[in-house]
Amino acid sequence: MYYFTGVASNNKPSFDTKFVYDNLKHNWGVLFFKSFDLVDRNEAINYSLIVLNKRYFIGSKIIISPQAGTQLNQIGTIAGPGTDFLTNLSINYKFSKNFSISNDAVMQNLILTKRAN
């Protein structure tokens, strides 16, 4: 999960939480993710994500899920420098009920900054 990649480069303890709401009847969902640096509130690991997604099924094995949302960098403020919009495209192949492989393409900093990631 790409949400945790910042923690791998940070040597301070952090706490992450993730809330997911899935509307299975209409195949859409909402994700909220928040990461806290437990030592320093001014580190880059203090951020949150809010993402909406929609699932499209191709047969019974392939799920394509475009996602759009925002990343709020929270270095001292609710939405500090680096806050921007993001998109994600997830393609998931289900081998069985309990095993699948997913390929995600994440595109960040799409609107507010001049350098997209």
Secondary structure, 3 states (H helix, E strand, C coil): CHHHHHHHCCCCCEEEEEEEEEECCCCEEEEEEEEEECCCCCCCCCEEEEEEEECEEECCCEEEEEEEEEEEECCCCCCCCCCEEEEEEEEEEEEECCEEEEEEEEECCCCCCCCCC
